Amino acid sequence: MTTTSEATPRSVSSKDPTTDKHPGRLLALVLAAQFMALLDIFIVNVAAPTIRTELGASGAGLQLVVAGYTISYAVLLITGTRLGSVFGHGRAHLVGLAVFTVASLACGLAVNTGQLITFRVIQGVGAAVMIPQVLSLIQQHFTGEARVRALGAYAAVLATGAAAGQVVGGVLVSADLFGTGWRPVFLVNVPIGLVLLVLGVRVLPGELRSARARQEARARRLDLAGLVMLAAGVTLFTVPLVLGQELGWPAWTWICLLASMVIIAGFAVYESRLAARGGIPLIAVGVLRVPGIARAALRILLVMAVNAGFLFVMTLHVQGGLGYSALRSGLMFAPTAVVFGAVGLTWRRWPARLQAVLVPVGFTLVAVGSAVLGLVMRDGGDGGAGLYVAFVIIGAGLALGFSPTLTGALANVRPEDAADASGLLVTVTQLGQLIGVAVFGTLYLNRLDTPGAQGSGEALWACALALSGAAVVGVLAGLVRRRRPVGSQQG
């Protein structure tokens, strides 16, 4: 894949001088919001048993509490990107943050399962408007080495948000603050969200003032037909993945998956024809033609699927098979998150001769680390030191598979297409997480023939081999590419 050696040497650049005065504050603000939204995906998993007990939720109801956020988030991500292009990325980010914060308060005060599901869906809507703006703002306000560092921080937040969700959820549920049980896992977002809103109005003044001007200048309209088709396609794809295992994969789940493929294919044809007529499609066709963008999307999907599947299956194993507490199981993932963050922030400083091979090396490390993980846990034991060696290898591999891929893909995107490219890659990221949980979680549960640590260890071993296989696909993805001139850097 293309590395960022093509990027310009400038450190920071922006068309908005008001925002340019404090680019670090802008980055800290949007990444904090990103972290909070990611936290909310994983934090509820730990609180789910308590929610089920206190609200009397059914299995399907509890699954919708966990998945309602993810479904609406995935369905509306690209639409959220377009809203940022039309109304201004700073404004869209703050509106999404406000919706997310209010919905978090409502979730924390919900008195029954139906209310909690509804407010979780609204939470996902807020995240879908807020999160796509993060990459767009980074693309617009940073260039050169500063952009590389910003994207590295973005990648680090993705990793630590997942692991931190497990840890924070365990701490809050175990603490049972003032007898509130599971409610603090949602209420913790409220003070954080309010602080970010106040700071956001100050950090993004130019972005807010220029939104209307940009709207009038571009006169861009939402592609409503494309929006409906994409929402239908993604919904039909994500709902079966989320609920299929819980319901035993009935016939309607497979019908929905097939229908989603047909609708997505029709969406692609419609968008191409709309662009040919001079219209403005929901996804810019030119973005899909950027060199390396399709390969980057595949690799990002694989990284996120492996990461989500690894976290989900390991959580099931250590809590269900080994009987660990939520807090202990969450803390186990700290080495992976720390290494992911460290590698994601420093890989650009490594020797130039290594840059072209970082991505395939990363996927190779993931394959090796997953195999080691399965081997040391197969007998139903705690894995000893080998477990943490595997965690470190996996963390480093995931970082190398993700960060250079994302940075290289965005390096070739024109500034005017930054929002569309960001929306596409963020959507792929979210779908990767859904696919990882559905595929690897289903494999683990289907292989769980014998109760207890031994049976769980055998199921984990099967999943570890599957994780390794997915990582190998990431390696092979770099071998199938268009011929490039001698000297171009591909991974």
N, C-alpha and C positions, 0 to 999 in steps of 0.2 A: 504494500500500500504506500501511498505517497506520504512522506514524512513532512514535518514542518520546517525543514531546511529551506523550503521555498518562501517562507514567510519573510516579510520585510524586517529590517533590524530595528524599526522604531519600537519604543517601549510602550507608549500609551498614545492613543489618538481617538478623537471623537468629533463628530460634527456639532456636538452641543457643548459649548465652552462652559456653560454653567455646571453641567455634570462632570466635566473634565477636571474640575478643581479637586474633586474628592473621588477618584475612581475606586480607591480601596474601600471607601464606605459603601459605595454602590454594590460592589462585589460581596462585601460582608452581609449587607442587608438581604440581597436576593438569595444568597446561599443559606442564610439562616432560615428563611422561609422554605427553601427547598428541603432543608434538613427536617423541619417541623412536619412537612407534608409526608416525607418518606417515613418518618418515625411513626406516623399514624397508620401506615400500612401494616407494620409489623407489631406495633405495641398491642393491638387488639388481640392478636393470636394468643398472647400470654394471659390476657384477661378473660378469654372466652369461657373457660369453665366457671368462673365466678359469675359472669353475666348469665350463663345458663341457669345457675342455681337461684340467683336472686330474682330474675325476671321470669323464670319458668319457661324459657324459650325451648321450642322444639329443635330437633337436629337441623331441619331445613331452615328454620328461622334464625338459628345461630349462624348457619353458613351464610345467610343473606346479610346478617350484621357484619360479618367479616368481609364479605365480597361486595356488598352494595357500593362501598366507597370505590373499590377497584374497578368495578364495571363502569360506573358513570365517568370515572377519571379516564379510563382507556377510550371510551366512546367519544368523548368530547375534546380530547387533547389537540387534534389538528384544528378543530373549530376554535379552540382557545388561541391557537397561534394566529389564525386569521383575524380574530378580534383585536389582537395586539397590533397587527399591521394596520387595521382600519382606525382604531381609536388611540393608538399610542401604546407602546409596550409598558412604559412606566405606569400609566393609568390602568391598563388591564391588570397588571400585576397587583396593584393595590386594591382594585375592586375584587379580584379573586381572593386576596388575602382577607378582606373584610367578610366576604361570604363564608370562607373557611372558618374564621374565628367565631362568627355568630353560630354557625352550624355546630361547632365544637361545644359551645355552651349549651345548645339545645340537646346534643347527645348526652352530655353530662347530667342533664336534668330530666331525661326521658323516663317515663314511668311504666312503659310496656314495650314489648318487642317491636310492635308495629311502628311506634314513634321512633325508636332507635334506628330501625332500618331506613325509614324516611329521611331522618337527619343525616345518616351516614351517606346516603345517595347525594344529598345536598352538599355535604363536605367534599365529596368527589367532584362535584361541579365546580366548586370554588377552587380546588386544586388544579382542575383542568384549565381554568382560565389563568391561574397564577403561575404555574410551573413552566409552561412553554416559553414564557417571557424571559426566563433566566438565561438560556443559551442565546436568545436573540439579543439581549442587553449586553452579554459578554462579547458577542460578535460585533456589535455596533460601537462599543466603547473601549475596546482593547484591540491592539494589533501587535504583531511581532512577538517578542519574548514575553511581554505582559499578557498577551492572549494565551500563550502556552501555559503560563503559570496559573492563569485564571481557570482554564479548562482542567488543569491538574487538580486544582482545589475542588472544582465541580465533581470530578471523578471520585475524589476522596470522600466528599459528602455522600455520594451515592452508596459507597461501601459502608461508611460508619453509621449512616442513617439506618441501614438494615440491621446491623448488629446492635446498635444502641437501642433500637425499638424493643428488642428482646430483653435487654438489661433494664431499661427504664420501666418497662411494663412489669417486670418481676419485682422491682423495688416498690413501685407504687401499689401494686396489688397486695404484696406482702405487708406493707406498712399499714394498710387499711386506715388511712387518715380520717380521724373523727368518725369512724364507723361508716365511711362512704364506700367501702368496697372497691368496685371497679371504676367508679365515676371519675376519679382523678386522672385516669389515662386519657380522658377527653378534656377535662377542665384545665389541665396543665397547658393546653394550647391557648387558653383565653388571655392570660397576662402576657404571654410571649407575643401573641398576635397583636395585641393592643400596642405594645412597645414598638413592634416593627411597623405598624401603621403610622404612628407618630413620627418615627424616624424617617419612614419612606416619603412622607410629604415634604420633609426637609431635604432629603438626599436627592430626590428626583424632581426638583422644581422646574427645570428646563423641559424635562420630558413631559410633565403635565401641561405646561403652557403651550408646547408645540404640537400637542396631539390634534387639536381641531384644525390647525393649519395644514398638517399632513393629511388629515382626512379630506379636506376640501381640495387639496392639490391632487391627490390620487383619485378621488371620487370612486373609491373601490367599494363594490357591493359584495355582500356575502353570496356565495354560490349555494343557494338554498337547495337546489336539486341534488347537487353533489353532497351537501351536508346530510340530507336525508338518506341517500344511498350509502354513504360511508358509515353513518350511525347505525343503520340497519345491518350492514355487513359486519361491523365490529361487534355489535350486540349479539348477533347470532353466533359469532365466533367465541366471544368471551363467556357468555352465560353457560353454555354446555361445559366449557373447560372448568369453570368455577364450581358448578353444581353436579357435574357428571359422576364423580366418585361417590359423593354423598348419597346420590339417588340410584346408584348401581348402573349407570350408563344405559338408561332406557332408549327406545327407538328414536324419540323426539330429539335427543341430544345429537345423534348422528345425522338426522335430517337437517337440523339447524346448522351443523358444521358444513354439510354439503351446500346448503343454500347460501351460506356466507361466502363460499368460494365463488359461486355463480354471481352473486351481487357485487363482490369486489372486482371480478373480471369486468362486469358491466360498468362499474364505476370508472375503471381505468380507460375503457373505450370512450365513455362519455366525456371524461376530463380531456382526453386527447382531442376529441372533436370540438369541444368548447374552445380550447386554446387555438385550434386551427381557424375557427370562426372569428378570432380576435377577442374572445371573452377572457375572463379572469378566473381560471379554475381554482378549486379549493386547494389543490396541490399543484404548484408550478411544474409543468412537464419538464422544463429545462433543468430542474433540480435532479430529476431522475437520470438525466444524461450527463451529469457531472462525472468526470473520470473517477472511478473507485467508489462512488457513493453506494451502489448496489452491494458491492462486496463489503463495504463498511457496515451497511445495515444488517447484513447477514451475520457478521462477526459480533456486532453489538447485541443482536438478538441471542446469539449463542452464549456470550458472556453473561448476560442477564439471566438467561434460562438456567445456566449452570449455577450461578450465584444463588438465585432464589431456590432452586431445587436442593442445593447443598444445605442451605440454612433450614429449609422446611423439613427435609428428611432427617437431618441430624437432630433437630428439635424433637421430632417424633420419637427418635431412637433413645435419646438420653432421658427424656421425660417419661415416655411410655415404657421403653425396654429396660432402662437402667434405673428408673425411679428418681432421677434428679429433680430438685426443685426448679421452679421457673427462673429464680435468680441465679442459681448455679449454672444452669444450662445457658443462660444468656451470657454470663461472664466467660464461658468457654470460648466464645467467638471473638473475644477481644484481640487475640494475636492476629487473626485474619484481617480484622478491620484496621489495626494499626499498621500492618505491613502493606495492605492495599493503599492506605493513605500515604505512607512514606514513599512507596515506589511511584505512586501517581504524581506526587509533587516533585520528584527528583529525576525521573527518567531522562528528561531533556538535557540534563547536565552530563550524562554518561558519554563515553567516547563516541565520536561520530561514526566510527566503523561498525558500531553495534546498532545504530539506529534502524538500519534497513531490516534487521532480523528480530527486532524486539517483539513484534506481534506473534510470529510463529513460535518463537521461544516461549512466549507467555502461554500460549495454548498448550504447548508441550509440557510445561510445568504443571498446568492444571490437570492434564491427563495423568502425569506421574503422581502428583499429590493426591488425586482422587483414588488412584489404585492403592497407594500406601495407606490412605485412610480406611479403605475397605478391608485391607489385610489386617491392620492392627485392631480393628473393631469386630472382626468376623466371629471371634470365639465368644462374644458376649461380655468381654472384659472392658476396662476403662481405657484401654489403648496405651497407657503409660506415656513415656516421652515421645514415642512414635506418633501419637495423636497430634501433639503440638507441632512436631516437625511437618506433618502433613498440612496442618492449618497454615503454617508459615508459607509453605510451597504454594498452596492454593491461593493464598492472598496475594503473593507476588505475581503469580501467573495471571490471575484475574485482572490485576492492575495493568500489566503489560499487554494483555489482550484488549483492554478497553481504552485506556487513556491515549496511546498513540493512534489507535484506530479513529477515535472521535476527533482528535486534533487534526490528523491528516485529512479526514473527510471534509471538515469545515474549512481547511486551508484553501481548497479549490473553489469554494462557493462565492459567487459575487455578492457584494453587500446587499443589493436589492433582493436577493434570494435567501438571505440569511434566515429570515423568519420561517420560510417554508421548509428549508433544510433542517432547522432546529426542531420544528414541529414534527417532521417525519422521523427524525432520530429519537426524539423523546417518546413518540408513540411506539416505535420499535422497542425501545427500552422497556416500556410498560408491558407490551405484549410478550416480550421475552420473559418477564417475571411471571406473568400468568401461565405461559406455556411451561415454564420450569416447574412451578408448583403442581400443575395439573399432571404433567407427564411423569415426573420423577416421584411425586407423591402417590400417584396411582400405582406405579411400579412397586414402590415400597409396600403399600397396603395390600396389594394383590399377592406379594411374596411372603406376607406375614402369616405363615401357616401355623407356626408354633408360638404360643404366648411366652413371654419372659425374655430375658436378655439374649439367650442363645438364638431363638427364632428371630428376634429383632436384628441381631447381628448378621444373620444370614441374609435377611431382606436388605439390610444396609449394603452388604457386599454386592448384591445384584445392582443396586442403585449406583454404587461407586463405579462399577464397570460401565454402566450406561453414561455416567458423567464423563468418564474418560473417553468414551466413544464420541460424545458431543464435542469435546475439546479437540479430538483428532479431526473432526469435520472443519473446525476453525483453522487448523493448520493447512488442510488441503484446500481451503477456500482461496488461499494466496497463490496456489499453483495454477488455478484456472483464471487466466487474465489475458487481456489484450496485450499484444507485443508492444513494448515501449522502447524508445530510443535508448541506446547505450548511455549509461550514466544516470538514468532516472532511477529513483529509489522506490522500490516496491517491497512489500513484505508478504 
